[in-house]
Amino acid sequence: MLFAGCLQRNALHSHSAPVLIAGLYENFRFRTGGSDWASCRAAVVRAGTAYEFDAGGRPLAVLYVEPNVASAEALATLVGQSREEGGALVAKSCDIATIRALYEDPDSPRWADDATADLVKFSNARACGVVDARVRRALDVIVIDEGREERTVDQRPMPVTFAARAAGLSTSRFQHLFKQEVGVSYSRYAAWVRMRAAVSEVVDGGNLTSAAHAAGFYDQPHFAREFRRIFGAPASRSLANVR
């Protein structure tokens, strides 16, 4: 999932997937929970790491990559010289030519999927380490038929017992291994999957109410609270101009 646009400040929050954040034209302010603010051009944040940023209204790209697709270490190959900052890598430079082109081209939705896939493939080829095969099997089937054109009404992720079965493990062993490999608990990752489905609904033309129902939230206020918790900003502002 990729966002590219002008952002202000997103309060302290964390994700259940690795994230690459890059200033499209200049630096932005960034910090992890409890650390001091730093000016940087890019940051790679591991799943489960709490962070916040302030772009000051300038264009920023945020790329979320599922753990069965790429790791934080893979995303780190896209940034220049960096330093460790409490679960994140803070960098002075980043290879953002492709993402900047996506932002500048009004027709980019037509080729965005292929471009981001190539970017991730490139980063994976330069990285070491993969998610445990048993956890990967579960990740591959957590949301059934998510990629097909005619989306099902219910896009909620499968219960942990079914995910454990897909991995070929007991539920308790699966939960332990999942957190070890992914960086967050299965329940937290499941919440991320639901939110991702809701955002997809909005991108497909739905409103916040239909997005909430499609992803299995109780109602729009419940969805709004979860969105702010996961992204550090209100859904009404963040999703106003998505495409």
The 8 nearest C-alpha neighbors of each residue, nearest first, counted from 0:
[[1, 63, 62, 64, 2, 195, 61, 65],
 [2, 0, 62, 61, 63, 3, 60, 115],
 [1, 3, 61, 60, 62, 4, 0, 59],
 [4, 2, 60, 59, 102, 61, 1, 58],
 [5, 3, 58, 59, 6, 2, 60, 102],
 [4, 6, 58, 57, 56, 59, 7, 3],
 [7, 5, 56, 54, 57, 4, 58, 59],
 [6, 8, 56, 55, 54, 53, 9, 5],
 [9, 7, 53, 52, 54, 10, 6, 55],
 [8, 10, 231, 232, 52, 51, 53, 7],
 [11, 9, 231, 51, 12, 8, 232, 52],
 [10, 12, 51, 50, 231, 49, 9, 32],
 [13, 11, 49, 231, 50, 229, 230, 228],
 [12, 14, 49, 48, 47, 229, 50, 15],
 [15, 13, 16, 46, 47, 229, 12, 48],
 [14, 16, 46, 188, 47, 183, 191, 187],
 [15, 17, 46, 65, 14, 66, 64, 63],
 [18, 16, 45, 46, 71, 64, 44, 63],
 [19, 17, 63, 44, 62, 43, 64, 16],
 [18, 20, 43, 62, 61, 42, 44, 74],
 [21, 19, 61, 42, 41, 60, 43, 18],
 [22, 20, 41, 60, 40, 59, 23, 19],
 [21, 23, 59, 40, 25, 26, 24, 27],
 [22, 24, 59, 58, 99, 21, 25, 60],
 [25, 23, 22, 58, 26, 57, 59, 99],
 [26, 24, 22, 23, 40, 27, 57, 58],
 [25, 27, 40, 39, 22, 38, 28, 24],
 [26, 28, 54, 38, 39, 53, 22, 40],
 [29, 27, 38, 53, 52, 37, 36, 54],
 [30, 28, 52, 37, 36, 51, 38, 53],
 [29, 31, 36, 51, 50, 34, 35, 37],
 [30, 32, 50, 34, 49, 33, 85, 51],
 [33, 31, 49, 50, 34, 30, 11, 51],
 [32, 34, 31, 35, 30, 85, 50, 49],
 [35, 33, 31, 32, 30, 36, 85, 84],
 [36, 34, 30, 37, 33, 31, 29, 32],
 [35, 37, 30, 29, 28, 34, 38, 31],
 [38, 36, 29, 28, 30, 39, 35, 27],
 [37, 39, 28, 27, 26, 29, 36, 40],
 [40, 38, 26, 91, 41, 27, 90, 37],
 [39, 41, 26, 91, 22, 92, 21, 90],
 [42, 40, 21, 90, 20, 39, 93, 89],
 [41, 43, 89, 20, 88, 90, 19, 44],
 [42, 44, 19, 88, 87, 18, 75, 20],
 [43, 45, 87, 18, 17, 42, 86, 19],
 [46, 44, 17, 71, 48, 86, 87, 47],
 [45, 47, 16, 15, 17, 182, 14, 48],
 [46, 48, 183, 13, 14, 15, 182, 45],
 [49, 47, 13, 46, 86, 45, 50, 44],
 [50, 48, 13, 12, 32, 31, 11, 47],
 [51, 49, 31, 11, 32, 12, 30, 13],
 [52, 50, 11, 10, 9, 30, 29, 31],
 [53, 51, 29, 28, 9, 8, 54, 30],
 [52, 54, 8, 28, 55, 7, 27, 9],
 [55, 53, 27, 7, 57, 56, 6, 8],
 [56, 54, 7, 57, 53, 6, 8, 27],
 [55, 57, 7, 6, 5, 54, 58, 8],
 [56, 58, 5, 54, 55, 6, 59, 7],
 [59, 57, 5, 4, 23, 6, 22, 56],
 [58, 60, 22, 23, 4, 3, 21, 5],
 [61, 59, 3, 21, 2, 20, 22, 62],
 [60, 62, 20, 2, 19, 1, 3, 63],
 [61, 63, 1, 19, 18, 0, 64, 2],
 [64, 62, 18, 0, 17, 1, 16, 61],
 [65, 63, 17, 16, 69, 66, 18, 62],
 [64, 66, 68, 16, 67, 69, 63, 17],
 [67, 65, 68, 69, 70, 16, 64, 181],
 [66, 68, 65, 135, 69, 138, 130, 139],
 [67, 69, 65, 66, 64, 70, 119, 123],
 [70, 68, 66, 67, 73, 64, 123, 65],
 [69, 71, 73, 72, 66, 17, 74, 68],
 [70, 72, 74, 17, 73, 45, 75, 43],
 [73, 71, 75, 70, 74, 126, 76, 127],
 [74, 72, 126, 122, 70, 123, 75, 71],
 [75, 73, 71, 76, 72, 77, 122, 19],
 [74, 76, 72, 77, 73, 78, 71, 43],
 [75, 77, 74, 73, 78, 122, 125, 126],
 [78, 76, 75, 94, 74, 93, 122, 79],
 [79, 77, 93, 75, 76, 92, 94, 90],
 [78, 80, 92, 93, 90, 81, 91, 77],
 [79, 81, 90, 91, 78, 92, 82, 89],
 [82, 80, 90, 89, 88, 79, 91, 83],
 [81, 83, 89, 88, 84, 90, 80, 87],
 [82, 84, 88, 87, 85, 89, 81, 86],
 [85, 83, 87, 86, 88, 82, 89, 31],
 [84, 86, 87, 31, 83, 48, 32, 34],
 [87, 85, 48, 84, 45, 44, 83, 88],
 [88, 86, 44, 84, 43, 85, 83, 45],
 [87, 89, 83, 43, 42, 82, 84, 81],
 [88, 90, 42, 81, 82, 41, 87, 83],
 [91, 89, 81, 41, 92, 80, 42, 39],
 [90, 92, 40, 39, 80, 79, 41, 81],
 [93, 91, 79, 40, 90, 78, 41, 80],
 [92, 94, 78, 79, 95, 77, 41, 40],
 [93, 95, 77, 96, 78, 92, 79, 97],
 [94, 96, 98, 97, 93, 99, 23, 21],
 [97, 95, 99, 98, 94, 100, 23, 101],
 [98, 96, 100, 99, 95, 101, 114, 118],
 [99, 97, 101, 95, 100, 96, 102, 60],
 [98, 100, 102, 96, 101, 97, 95, 23],
 [99, 101, 103, 97, 98, 102, 104, 96],
 [102, 100, 98, 107, 99, 104, 103, 97],
 [101, 103, 99, 100, 104, 3, 98, 4],
 [102, 104, 100, 101, 99, 105, 107, 98],
 [103, 105, 107, 106, 101, 102, 100, 99],
 [106, 104, 107, 103, 102, 108, 101, 109],
 [107, 105, 104, 108, 109, 110, 101, 103],
 [106, 108, 101, 109, 104, 110, 111, 105],
 [109, 107, 111, 110, 106, 242, 112, 105],
 [110, 108, 107, 111, 106, 112, 113, 105],
 [109, 111, 107, 108, 113, 112, 114, 106],
 [110, 112, 114, 108, 107, 113, 109, 115],
 [113, 111, 115, 114, 110, 116, 108, 109],
 [114, 112, 116, 111, 110, 115, 117, 118],
 [115, 113, 111, 117, 116, 112, 110, 118],
 [114, 116, 118, 117, 112, 113, 111, 119],
 [117, 115, 113, 119, 118, 114, 112, 120],
 [118, 116, 120, 114, 115, 119, 121, 113],
 [119, 117, 115, 121, 116, 120, 114, 122],
 [118, 120, 122, 116, 121, 117, 123, 115],
 [121, 119, 117, 123, 118, 122, 116, 124],
 [120, 122, 118, 124, 119, 123, 117, 125],
 [121, 123, 73, 119, 125, 124, 120, 76],
 [124, 122, 120, 126, 73, 125, 121, 119],
 [123, 125, 121, 122, 126, 120, 73, 127],
 [124, 126, 123, 122, 76, 121, 73, 127],
 [127, 125, 73, 123, 124, 72, 122, 128],
 [128, 126, 129, 125, 72, 73, 123, 124],
 [127, 129, 126, 130, 72, 70, 73, 131],
 [130, 128, 131, 127, 70, 69, 132, 67],
 [129, 131, 180, 135, 132, 67, 134, 128],
 [130, 132, 134, 133, 135, 129, 180, 176],
 [133, 131, 135, 134, 136, 130, 166, 129],
 [134, 132, 166, 136, 135, 131, 137, 167],
 [133, 135, 137, 136, 131, 132, 166, 177],
 [134, 136, 132, 138, 137, 133, 67, 139],
 [137, 135, 139, 133, 134, 138, 166, 132],
 [136, 138, 162, 134, 165, 166, 135, 139],
 [139, 137, 135, 141, 140, 136, 134, 67],
 [138, 140, 136, 137, 141, 135, 67, 142],
 [139, 141, 137, 142, 138, 143, 136, 162],
 [142, 140, 138, 156, 157, 137, 139, 143],
 [143, 141, 156, 140, 145, 144, 157, 154],
 [142, 144, 145, 140, 141, 156, 154, 157],
 [145, 143, 146, 147, 142, 150, 151, 140],
 [146, 144, 143, 142, 147, 150, 154, 151],
 [145, 147, 144, 148, 150, 143, 149, 142],
 [146, 148, 149, 144, 145, 150, 151, 143],
 [147, 149, 150, 146, 145, 144, 151, 203],
 [150, 148, 147, 151, 146, 144, 145, 152],
 [151, 149, 148, 147, 152, 145, 144, 146],
 [150, 152, 153, 154, 149, 144, 145, 213],
 [151, 153, 213, 154, 150, 214, 212, 215],
 [152, 154, 213, 151, 155, 214, 215, 212],
 [155, 153, 214, 213, 196, 152, 151, 156],
 [154, 156, 214, 193, 153, 215, 157, 142],
 [157, 155, 142, 141, 189, 154, 192, 158],
 [156, 158, 141, 161, 159, 142, 155, 162],
 [159, 157, 160, 161, 162, 156, 141, 189],
 [158, 160, 162, 161, 163, 157, 170, 185],
 [161, 159, 163, 158, 162, 170, 164, 169],
 [162, 160, 164, 163, 159, 158, 165, 157],
 [161, 163, 159, 165, 137, 164, 160, 166],
 [164, 162, 166, 160, 170, 168, 161, 165],
 [163, 165, 167, 161, 166, 162, 168, 160],
 [166, 164, 162, 137, 163, 167, 161, 136],
 [165, 167, 133, 163, 137, 164, 168, 136],
 [166, 168, 164, 165, 163, 133, 169, 173],
 [169, 167, 163, 166, 173, 164, 172, 170],
 [168, 170, 172, 171, 173, 163, 167, 164],
 [169, 171, 173, 163, 172, 160, 174, 168],
 [170, 172, 174, 173, 169, 175, 168, 163],
 [173, 171, 175, 169, 174, 170, 176, 168],
 [172, 174, 170, 176, 175, 171, 163, 168],
 [175, 173, 177, 171, 172, 176, 170, 185],
 [174, 176, 172, 173, 177, 178, 179, 171],
 [175, 177, 179, 173, 178, 174, 180, 172],
 [176, 178, 174, 180, 179, 175, 181, 173],
 [179, 177, 184, 183, 182, 181, 180, 176],
 [178, 180, 176, 177, 182, 181, 175, 183],
 [179, 181, 177, 178, 182, 130, 176, 131],
 [182, 180, 178, 177, 183, 179, 66, 46],
 [181, 183, 178, 46, 179, 180, 47, 184],
 [184, 182, 178, 47, 181, 15, 187, 46],
 [185, 183, 178, 187, 186, 188, 177, 174],
 [184, 186, 188, 187, 189, 174, 177, 183],
 [187, 185, 189, 184, 188, 190, 159, 183],
 [188, 186, 190, 184, 189, 185, 183, 191],
 [187, 189, 191, 185, 15, 190, 186, 192],
 [188, 190, 186, 192, 191, 187, 156, 185],
 [191, 189, 187, 193, 188, 192, 194, 186],
 [192, 190, 188, 194, 189, 193, 195, 15],
 [193, 191, 189, 195, 194, 190, 196, 188],
 [194, 192, 214, 196, 190, 191, 195, 155],
 [195, 193, 197, 191, 196, 192, 198, 190],
 [194, 196, 192, 198, 197, 193, 191, 199],
 [197, 195, 199, 193, 194, 198, 214, 192],
 [196, 198, 210, 194, 200, 214, 199, 195],
 [199, 197, 201, 195, 200, 196, 194, 202],
 [200, 198, 202, 196, 197, 201, 203, 195],
 [199, 201, 197, 203, 210, 198, 205, 202],
 [200, 202, 205, 198, 204, 203, 199, 206],
 [203, 201, 199, 242, 204, 200, 241, 198],
 [204, 202, 200, 201, 205, 199, 242, 198],
 [203, 205, 201, 202, 200, 206, 242, 199],
 [206, 204, 201, 200, 209, 203, 210, 207],
 [205, 207, 209, 208, 201, 210, 204, 200],
 [206, 208, 210, 209, 211, 219, 205, 201],
 [209, 207, 211, 219, 210, 206, 212, 218],
 [208, 210, 212, 211, 206, 207, 205, 213],
 [211, 209, 197, 207, 213, 200, 208, 212],
 [210, 212, 216, 208, 209, 214, 213, 222],
 [211, 213, 215, 209, 214, 210, 216, 208],
 [214, 212, 210, 152, 153, 211, 215, 209],
 [213, 215, 193, 154, 197, 212, 211, 155],
 [214, 216, 212, 213, 155, 211, 217, 153],
 [217, 215, 211, 218, 212, 222, 214, 221],
 [218, 216, 221, 215, 212, 219, 211, 222],
 [217, 219, 221, 216, 220, 211, 222, 212],
 [218, 220, 222, 208, 221, 211, 223, 207],
 [221, 219, 223, 222, 218, 224, 217, 225],
 [222, 220, 224, 219, 218, 223, 217, 216],
 [221, 223, 219, 225, 220, 224, 211, 216],
 [222, 224, 220, 226, 221, 225, 234, 219],
 [225, 223, 221, 227, 226, 222, 220, 228],
 [224, 226, 228, 222, 227, 223, 229, 221],
 [227, 225, 223, 229, 228, 224, 230, 234],
 [226, 228, 231, 232, 233, 230, 224, 225],
 [227, 229, 225, 226, 231, 230, 12, 224],
 [230, 228, 226, 227, 12, 13, 231, 14],
 [231, 229, 227, 232, 226, 228, 12, 9],
 [230, 232, 10, 227, 9, 12, 228, 11],
 [233, 231, 227, 9, 230, 234, 10, 237],
 [234, 232, 227, 235, 236, 237, 226, 223],
 [233, 235, 237, 236, 238, 226, 223, 232],
 [236, 234, 233, 238, 237, 239, 207, 223],
 [235, 237, 234, 239, 233, 238, 232, 240],
 [236, 238, 234, 239, 235, 233, 232, 240],
 [239, 237, 241, 234, 240, 236, 235, 201],
 [238, 240, 236, 237, 235, 241, 234, 201],
 [241, 239, 238, 242, 237, 236, 202, 4],
 [242, 240, 238, 239, 202, 201, 237, 2],
 [241, 202, 240, 108, 203, 201, 204, 238]]
